[in-house]
Amino acid sequence: MQERFLSSGIEDEKPLQERCGIVAIFGPPSLNQVPLALRAGLGVQHRGQNGAGMTLQTENGITRYTGEGLLRDIFTPKVVEKKLSRASRITLLHTRYGTSGDYRSDNIQPCMVRASDGTDVVVIHNGEFANSEAMRERVMGPTPEGVSDTYLFTQLLAQATGNSWEEKLVRTLESVKGAYSLAIQIGPQLFLARDEFGLRPLMLGRTSDGWIAASETHALDKVNVRPVREIKKNEIARIDEQGLHTIREGVDGSGLCAFELAYFSRPDSLKPTYDEESGIAEDPRNWRTISSFRHRCGEILAQEAPINNATFVVGVPDSGVAVGTSYAEASGVPYVQAILRDHFDTNGDKRLFMTDNDINAIGSKVLGKLSILNDSEMWEDAIVVIGDDSIVRGNVSRKIVEIIRSLGAKAVHWVIGFPAVAHRCYLGVSMRTEEELIAAGHHSDPVAIAQEIGADSVHYISHEGFVRASNRSGSVVIPRNPQEIFLANNLCGGCVTGIYPVDREGNIFQYAR
């Protein structure tokens, strides 16, 4: 049995990039936390592959080291031994792809500014501030062109007025809007904060001698730490020698970017769950895996979009596999992993859309990353159902259809675990233009989209079906305006409906309940 590789003439499917990943460690000042931070960092590497940075709070001040590429390329054994082999109480690590600001090295986090009183302010950020232009206007002094929203926030915090750093932080956060999970070192203290909508995840774990916070529970798994809880929506917490303190009370309840569930988070990371009646967070031992959510999407698709007489189902690696396998099981149709991903290829361990600083070069990198089993007996006259997490641009799906048809397939149908993406995101996902989104050009019409990619049909999970999958009980709040269904259920689906929880100027959307 041979494999047919996708040709180099296609560009990556998704004209967007992953969010950033953050890790923050607070521990004894006598210990070197770098090995722990790097192991945890591997658990958020998938969230940012353009660059990474780390800061250490040592007895001689802040040590900062950044670079471009993956963690393994930046923090080599030689670099760690010569530059980072020292004890630190607070260690911050950030993996970056960049949503606001260009790809200049200045924008690689952690961002660090020395305040007028001599205090070092260090920030790592996952998300994107919606009112960055207003932030720029408030920064005292010149700001270089192309700097990130995180750079602006760090400057504002360092310049803030107040009787204490806690007061300064609260005031600064009250002046910004958008999507953020933040870890901030101010002097000997570590602060953690999350936006009022909970769009970006931030998990907290307890080590044997300190604390660790990270974007996903998988990062905690990498260092054998169980999650204690998530940082709540709108919460500000402080960690110091005396332990964990609440500076601003957060709000219990779910809240997340819908695309985080469908694609960005690792399948083995956990999604916090809440009591349906009280809204209080449940014990982390009862949290659901992201994989279980994606499997539920496949099951719902089997109900919403049954394909009669299907020969077999195949999922597109990696995120589409859960959709495909669960669709097949619920439909009683065989599943065949006929599309493979080569993790040993140069680009096989990367998410290629995360290199969209050079988007025209992405096409050549697909060669070898995905391959299709070249078994004519399997494909001949087959009615094939392909499961995937999303279709954003359509180039890869078009090429897959072309190859499968050339192998003899009679019909090709797609089932997609995320509704049609028709709008740009300005809350943390880098999308260039709506013109690049295939659904935007066809008003999210699946018939027209199927025609463009050469498929017999394309079936997106319904808005209601997606929301039902996200809730363990399957309950859904139905608002008067159907386009507000994501917001009504504590999700952001702006890239689907064009309705966001907060606009670019920072105004909060009020939906009709």
C-alpha positions as CSV (number, residue, x, y, z in Angstrom):
1,M,0.0,0.0,0.0
2,Q,1.5,3.3,-1.1
3,E,0.9,6.8,0.2
4,R,0.2,9.8,-2.0
5,F,1.5,13.1,-0.6
6,L,-0.4,16.3,-0.9
7,S,1.3,18.4,-3.6
8,S,3.3,21.5,-2.7
9,G,0.9,23.6,-4.8
10,I,-1.5,24.2,-1.9
11,E,-1.5,26.6,1.0
12,D,-2.4,25.7,4.5
13,E,-6.1,25.4,5.2
14,K,-6.4,28.1,7.9
15,P,-5.3,31.7,7.3
16,L,-5.0,32.3,11.0
17,Q,-2.6,31.5,13.8
18,E,-2.8,29.9,17.2
19,R,-3.0,32.0,20.3
20,C,0.0,32.4,22.6
21,G,0.9,30.1,25.4
22,I,1.9,31.1,28.9
23,V,3.6,29.5,31.9
24,A,4.2,31.2,35.2
25,I,6.0,29.6,38.1
26,F,6.4,30.9,41.7
27,G,8.7,28.8,43.9
28,P,11.6,28.9,46.4
29,P,14.2,31.5,45.5
30,S,16.9,28.9,46.0
31,L,15.8,26.7,43.1
32,N,16.4,26.8,39.4
33,Q,13.0,26.7,37.9
34,V,14.1,26.7,34.2
35,P,13.9,22.9,33.6
36,L,10.3,22.9,35.1
37,A,9.3,25.9,33.0
38,L,10.7,24.3,29.8
39,R,8.9,21.0,30.4
40,A,5.6,22.9,31.0
41,G,6.3,25.1,28.0
42,L,6.2,22.0,25.8
43,G,2.6,21.7,26.9
44,V,1.8,25.1,25.3
45,Q,4.2,24.9,22.4
46,H,1.3,24.2,20.0
47,R,-0.2,27.6,21.0
48,G,2.7,29.6,19.6
49,Q,5.6,28.6,17.3
50,N,7.0,31.9,16.0
51,G,9.1,32.7,19.0
52,A,9.4,32.3,22.8
53,G,10.9,34.1,25.7
54,M,11.6,33.6,29.4
55,T,12.4,35.8,32.4
56,L,13.9,34.8,35.7
57,Q,13.8,36.8,38.9
58,T,17.3,36.2,40.4
59,E,19.1,37.8,43.3
60,N,20.8,40.1,40.7
61,G,17.6,41.3,39.1
62,I,15.6,40.1,36.0
63,T,17.3,37.8,33.4
64,R,15.5,37.8,30.1
65,Y,16.1,35.6,27.1
66,T,14.1,35.5,23.9
67,G,14.4,34.1,20.4
68,E,12.6,33.1,17.2
69,G,11.3,29.6,16.5
70,L,10.4,26.7,18.8
71,L,11.5,26.2,22.4
72,R,14.0,23.5,21.4
73,D,15.6,25.9,18.9
74,I,15.9,28.8,21.4
75,F,16.6,27.2,24.7
76,T,19.3,24.8,23.7
77,P,21.3,23.0,26.4
78,K,24.2,25.4,25.8
79,V,22.0,28.5,26.2
80,V,20.3,27.0,29.4
81,E,23.7,26.2,30.9
82,K,25.4,29.4,30.1
83,K,22.7,32.0,30.4
84,L,19.8,30.5,32.4
85,S,21.4,28.2,34.9
86,R,20.4,30.1,38.0
87,A,17.9,30.1,40.9
88,S,14.7,32.2,40.5
89,R,11.6,32.8,42.6
90,I,9.5,33.8,39.7
91,T,9.9,32.4,36.2
92,L,7.7,33.4,33.2
93,L,7.7,31.7,29.8
94,H,5.8,32.6,26.7
95,T,5.3,31.0,23.3
96,R,4.3,33.5,20.7
97,Y,2.7,33.7,17.3
98,G,1.6,37.3,17.4
99,T,-1.8,38.9,16.7
100,S,-1.1,42.5,17.4
101,G,2.2,44.0,16.3
102,D,4.6,42.7,13.7
103,Y,7.1,39.9,14.0
104,R,9.9,42.0,15.2
105,S,12.0,40.6,18.0
106,D,10.9,43.4,20.3
107,N,7.4,41.9,20.4
108,I,8.5,38.6,21.6
109,Q,7.4,38.3,25.2
110,P,7.9,38.6,28.2
111,C,7.6,42.4,27.9
112,M,9.6,44.2,30.5
113,V,9.6,47.9,31.6
114,R,11.2,49.5,34.6
115,A,8.8,51.9,36.4
116,S,9.9,55.3,37.7
117,D,10.3,53.9,41.2
118,G,12.8,51.3,39.9
119,T,10.4,48.3,40.0
120,D,10.6,45.9,37.1
121,V,7.2,45.1,35.5
122,V,7.2,41.9,33.4
123,V,4.2,40.8,31.5
124,I,3.2,37.7,29.5
125,H,-0.2,37.8,27.7
126,N,-2.4,35.3,25.8
127,G,-5.1,37.1,23.8
128,E,-5.5,40.5,22.3
129,F,-6.7,43.9,23.6
130,A,-9.6,45.3,21.6
131,N,-8.8,49.0,22.2
132,S,-5.1,49.1,21.4
133,E,-5.2,52.4,19.5
134,A,-6.7,54.1,22.6
135,M,-4.0,52.4,24.7
136,R,-1.3,53.8,22.4
137,E,-2.7,57.3,22.9
138,R,-2.5,57.0,26.7
139,V,1.2,55.9,26.8
140,M,3.4,58.7,27.9
141,G,6.4,59.2,25.6
142,P,7.0,57.9,22.0
143,T,6.0,54.4,21.0
144,P,7.7,52.7,18.1
145,E,5.7,51.6,15.1
146,G,4.6,48.0,15.0
147,V,4.8,47.3,18.7
148,S,2.3,44.8,20.2
149,D,-0.7,45.5,22.4
150,T,1.2,43.7,25.2
151,Y,4.0,46.2,24.9
152,L,1.5,49.0,25.2
153,F,-0.2,47.4,28.2
154,T,3.2,46.9,30.0
155,Q,4.0,50.6,29.4
156,L,0.6,51.7,30.8
157,L,1.0,49.5,33.9
158,A,4.5,50.8,34.6
159,Q,3.2,54.4,34.2
160,A,0.0,53.9,36.2
161,T,-0.7,56.0,39.4
162,G,-1.9,54.6,42.7
163,N,-1.0,54.0,46.3
164,S,0.1,50.4,45.6
165,W,0.9,48.1,42.7
166,E,-2.3,46.3,43.3
167,E,-4.2,49.5,42.9
168,K,-2.2,50.4,39.8
169,L,-2.9,47.0,38.2
170,V,-6.6,47.2,38.9
171,R,-6.8,50.6,37.4
172,T,-4.9,49.6,34.3
173,L,-7.0,46.5,33.8
174,E,-10.2,48.6,34.2
175,S,-9.0,50.8,31.3
176,V,-8.5,48.0,28.8
177,K,-11.0,45.7,27.1
178,G,-10.7,42.6,25.0
179,A,-9.4,39.1,25.5
180,Y,-6.6,38.4,27.9
181,S,-5.0,35.9,30.3
182,L,-2.1,37.6,32.0
183,A,0.8,36.6,34.2
184,I,2.6,39.7,35.6
185,Q,5.6,39.9,37.8
186,I,5.9,43.1,39.8
187,G,8.9,43.0,42.1
188,P,8.7,39.9,44.3
189,Q,5.0,39.2,43.5
190,L,3.2,37.3,40.7
191,F,-0.2,38.5,39.5
192,L,-2.6,36.5,37.4
193,A,-5.6,38.0,35.6
194,R,-8.3,37.1,33.1
195,D,-10.7,39.1,31.1
196,E,-14.4,39.5,32.1
197,F,-15.6,37.1,29.3
198,G,-13.1,34.4,30.1
199,L,-12.1,34.2,26.4
200,R,-8.6,33.0,27.1
201,P,-8.0,30.0,29.4
202,L,-5.7,30.2,32.5
203,M,-5.2,27.2,34.8
204,L,-3.6,27.1,38.2
205,G,-1.7,24.2,39.8
206,R,0.0,23.6,43.1
207,T,3.6,22.3,43.1
208,S,5.3,20.7,46.1
209,D,6.8,24.0,47.0
210,G,5.0,26.7,45.0
211,W,2.5,27.5,42.2
212,I,2.3,27.1,38.5
213,A,-0.1,28.7,36.1
214,A,-0.5,27.8,32.4
215,S,-2.8,28.3,29.4
216,E,-3.8,24.6,29.4
217,T,-3.9,21.7,31.8
218,H,-1.6,19.8,29.5
219,A,1.2,22.0,30.5
220,L,0.6,21.0,34.1
221,D,0.5,17.3,33.1
222,K,4.0,17.7,31.6
223,V,5.3,18.5,35.1
224,N,3.1,16.0,37.0
225,V,0.9,18.7,38.6
226,R,-2.8,18.5,39.0
227,P,-4.9,21.6,38.3
228,V,-6.3,23.2,41.5
229,R,-8.7,25.5,39.6
230,E,-8.9,28.0,36.8
231,I,-8.5,31.7,37.2
232,K,-12.0,32.9,37.0
233,K,-13.5,35.4,34.6
234,N,-12.5,39.0,35.6
235,E,-10.4,37.7,38.5
236,I,-7.1,39.2,39.7
237,A,-5.0,37.0,42.0
238,R,-1.6,37.6,43.7
239,I,0.9,35.0,44.7
240,D,3.7,35.9,47.2
241,E,5.6,34.2,50.0
242,Q,2.4,34.0,52.1
243,G,0.5,32.2,49.3
244,L,-2.4,32.9,47.0
245,H,-4.6,36.0,47.5
246,T,-7.6,37.3,45.7
247,I,-7.3,41.0,44.6
248,R,-10.5,41.2,42.6
249,E,-13.2,38.6,42.9
250,G,-13.9,36.7,39.7
251,V,-17.1,35.3,38.3
252,D,-17.8,31.6,38.2
253,G,-19.1,30.1,35.1
254,S,-17.9,29.0,31.7
255,G,-16.7,31.4,29.0
256,L,-14.4,30.7,26.1
257,C,-13.6,31.4,22.5
258,A,-15.5,28.7,20.6
259,F,-12.6,28.1,18.3
260,E,-10.5,27.3,21.3
261,L,-12.7,24.2,21.9
262,A,-12.9,23.2,18.2
263,Y,-9.3,23.5,17.3
264,F,-6.7,25.3,19.4
265,S,-6.6,23.4,22.7
266,R,-4.9,20.1,22.9
267,P,-7.4,17.2,23.0
268,D,-5.9,15.9,26.3
269,S,-6.3,19.3,28.0
270,L,-9.2,19.7,30.4
271,K,-12.2,22.1,30.1
272,P,-13.5,23.3,33.5
273,T,-17.1,22.3,34.3
274,Y,-19.7,24.1,36.4
275,D,-22.7,23.0,38.3
276,E,-25.7,23.7,36.0
277,E,-27.8,25.3,38.8
278,S,-25.4,27.2,40.9
279,G,-22.8,28.0,38.3
280,I,-20.1,27.1,40.8
281,A,-16.9,25.5,39.5
282,E,-16.7,21.7,40.0
283,D,-13.7,19.7,41.3
284,P,-11.0,19.5,38.6
285,R,-11.3,15.7,38.8
286,N,-14.7,16.1,37.1
287,W,-13.5,18.4,34.3
288,R,-14.0,17.2,30.7
289,T,-11.3,16.6,28.2
290,I,-11.3,18.7,25.0
291,S,-11.4,15.4,23.1
292,S,-14.7,14.5,24.7
293,F,-16.2,17.7,23.4
294,R,-15.0,17.1,19.9
295,H,-16.3,13.6,20.0
296,R,-19.7,15.0,21.0
297,C,-19.5,17.3,17.9
298,G,-19.1,14.2,15.7
299,E,-22.0,12.5,17.3
300,I,-24.3,15.5,16.8
301,L,-23.2,15.8,13.2
302,A,-24.2,12.2,12.7
303,Q,-27.7,13.2,13.8
304,E,-27.8,16.5,11.9
305,A,-26.1,15.3,8.7
306,P,-26.4,11.6,8.0
307,I,-24.8,10.4,4.8
308,N,-26.7,7.5,3.3
309,N,-24.8,4.5,2.1
310,A,-21.4,5.9,3.2
311,T,-18.6,3.4,2.6
312,F,-16.3,4.7,5.3
313,V,-15.3,7.8,7.3
314,V,-11.8,9.4,7.6
315,G,-10.7,12.2,9.8
316,V,-8.1,14.8,8.8
317,P,-5.2,14.7,11.3
318,D,-5.0,15.9,13.9
319,S,-8.0,17.8,15.1
320,G,-10.4,16.3,12.7
321,V,-9.8,12.7,13.9
322,A,-12.1,13.0,16.9
323,V,-14.9,14.4,14.7
324,G,-14.4,11.6,12.2
325,T,-14.2,8.7,14.6
326,S,-17.3,9.7,16.6
327,Y,-19.3,10.5,13.5
328,A,-18.4,7.0,12.2
329,E,-19.3,5.3,15.5
330,A,-22.6,7.1,15.8
331,S,-23.5,6.4,12.2
332,G,-22.5,2.7,12.3
333,V,-20.1,3.3,9.4
334,P,-16.5,1.9,9.3
335,Y,-13.7,4.4,10.1
336,V,-10.4,4.2,8.2
337,Q,-7.4,6.4,8.9
338,A,-6.7,6.9,5.3
339,I,-5.2,10.4,5.7
340,L,-1.9,10.4,7.7
341,R,0.3,13.1,9.2
342,D,4.1,12.7,9.1
343,H,5.4,14.0,12.4
344,F,8.9,13.4,11.3
345,D,8.7,15.7,8.3
346,T,10.3,19.1,8.9
347,N,6.8,20.7,9.1
348,G,5.0,17.7,10.5
349,D,5.2,18.8,14.1
350,K,4.0,22.3,13.3
351,R,0.7,24.0,12.6
352,L,1.6,25.6,9.3
353,F,-1.0,28.4,9.5
354,M,1.0,29.7,12.4
355,T,3.7,30.8,10.0
356,D,1.5,33.2,8.2
357,N,4.0,36.0,8.5
358,D,5.1,34.4,5.2
359,I,1.8,33.0,4.1
360,N,2.8,32.6,0.5
361,A,5.5,30.1,1.5
362,I,3.1,27.9,3.4
363,G,2.1,25.9,0.3
364,S,5.5,24.4,-0.2
365,K,5.6,23.2,3.4
366,V,2.5,21.1,3.1
367,L,4.4,18.6,0.9
368,G,5.0,15.6,3.0
369,K,3.0,16.7,6.0
370,L,-0.2,15.0,5.0
371,S,-0.5,11.9,2.9
372,I,-3.4,9.8,1.6
373,L,-3.2,6.0,1.4
374,N,-2.9,5.1,-2.3
375,D,-5.0,1.9,-2.2
376,S,-7.2,1.7,-5.3
377,E,-9.3,-1.2,-4.0
378,M,-10.2,0.9,-0.9
379,W,-11.1,4.0,-2.8
380,E,-12.8,2.6,-5.9
381,D,-16.5,3.6,-6.1
382,A,-16.3,4.6,-2.4
383,I,-18.7,7.1,-0.8
384,V,-16.3,8.8,1.5
385,V,-17.2,11.0,4.5
386,I,-14.3,13.3,5.7
387,G,-14.4,14.7,9.2
388,D,-12.5,17.8,10.1
389,D,-12.5,20.5,12.8
390,S,-13.1,23.4,10.4
391,I,-12.9,24.7,6.9
392,V,-11.5,28.2,6.8
393,R,-9.9,29.0,3.5
394,G,-10.7,25.7,1.6
395,N,-7.4,25.1,-0.2
396,V,-6.4,21.9,1.6
397,S,-9.9,20.5,1.5
398,R,-10.1,21.2,-2.2
399,K,-6.8,19.3,-2.7
400,I,-7.9,16.4,-0.6
401,V,-11.1,16.0,-2.7
402,E,-9.1,16.2,-5.9
403,I,-6.7,13.4,-4.8
404,I,-9.5,11.2,-3.4
405,R,-11.5,11.5,-6.6
406,S,-8.4,10.6,-8.7
407,L,-8.0,7.4,-6.6
408,G,-11.5,6.3,-7.7
409,A,-13.9,7.7,-5.0
410,K,-17.5,7.9,-6.2
411,A,-18.5,10.7,-3.8
412,V,-16.8,12.9,-1.2
413,H,-18.8,14.5,1.7
414,W,-17.4,16.7,4.5
415,V,-18.7,16.9,8.0
416,I,-17.3,19.8,10.0
417,G,-17.2,20.2,13.8
418,F,-17.3,24.0,13.7
419,P,-19.7,26.3,12.0
420,A,-18.7,28.3,8.9
421,V,-16.0,30.9,9.7
422,A,-17.1,34.0,7.8
423,H,-15.7,36.9,9.9
424,R,-12.3,38.1,11.1
425,C,-11.3,37.9,14.7
426,Y,-9.8,40.8,16.6
427,L,-9.8,39.1,20.0
428,G,-6.7,36.9,19.6
429,V,-6.9,34.9,16.4
430,S,-4.8,36.3,13.5
431,M,-7.0,36.4,10.4
432,R,-5.8,38.6,7.6
433,T,-8.9,39.5,5.6
434,E,-12.4,38.2,5.3
435,E,-11.8,37.8,1.5
436,E,-9.6,34.8,2.4
437,L,-12.4,33.1,4.3
438,I,-14.2,30.8,2.0
439,A,-17.5,31.1,3.9
440,A,-17.4,34.9,3.7
441,G,-17.3,34.7,-0.1
442,H,-20.4,32.4,-0.2
443,H,-22.4,33.9,2.7
444,S,-21.8,30.7,4.6
445,D,-23.7,28.6,2.0
446,P,-22.5,25.0,2.3
447,V,-23.8,24.1,-1.1
448,A,-21.7,26.9,-2.8
449,I,-18.7,26.0,-0.6
450,A,-19.0,22.3,-1.6
451,Q,-19.0,23.3,-5.2
452,E,-15.9,25.4,-4.8
453,I,-13.9,22.7,-3.2
454,G,-15.2,20.0,-5.5
455,A,-17.1,18.0,-2.9
456,D,-20.5,16.5,-3.2
457,S,-21.6,18.2,0.0
458,V,-20.3,20.1,3.1
459,H,-22.1,19.8,6.4
460,Y,-21.2,22.2,9.2
461,I,-22.4,21.5,12.7
462,S,-25.3,23.8,13.6
463,H,-24.8,26.7,16.0
464,E,-27.1,25.0,18.4
465,G,-25.4,21.7,18.0
466,F,-22.0,23.2,18.7
467,V,-23.3,24.9,21.9
468,R,-25.0,21.7,23.0
469,A,-21.8,19.8,22.6
470,S,-20.0,22.4,24.8
471,N,-22.3,21.9,27.7
472,R,-22.1,18.6,29.6
473,S,-25.8,18.5,30.2
474,G,-26.5,19.4,26.6
475,S,-28.6,22.4,27.6
476,V,-28.8,25.4,25.4
477,V,-30.1,28.9,26.0
478,I,-32.0,30.1,22.9
479,P,-32.0,33.9,22.6
480,R,-34.5,35.9,20.7
481,N,-31.9,36.7,18.0
482,P,-30.5,33.3,16.8
483,Q,-27.2,35.0,15.9
484,E,-26.6,35.7,19.6
485,I,-26.7,32.0,20.6
486,F,-22.9,31.9,21.4
487,L,-23.0,34.9,23.6
488,A,-26.2,33.7,25.3
489,N,-24.3,30.5,26.3
490,N,-21.1,32.2,27.4
491,L,-19.1,31.6,24.3
492,C,-17.6,33.9,21.7
493,G,-18.6,32.9,18.2
494,G,-17.8,36.2,16.5
495,C,-15.9,34.6,13.7
496,V,-19.1,32.7,12.9
497,T,-21.9,35.3,13.5
498,G,-20.0,38.6,13.3
499,I,-21.3,39.3,16.8
500,Y,-18.5,39.7,19.4
501,P,-18.8,40.2,23.2
502,V,-16.8,43.5,22.8
503,D,-16.1,45.7,19.8
504,R,-12.8,47.1,18.6
505,E,-13.4,50.3,20.7
506,G,-14.0,48.2,23.9
507,N,-17.8,48.6,24.0
508,I,-19.5,45.6,25.5
509,F,-22.3,44.0,23.4
510,Q,-25.7,43.7,25.1
511,Y,-27.6,40.8,23.7
512,A,-31.4,40.3,23.9
513,R,-32.1,37.5,26.3
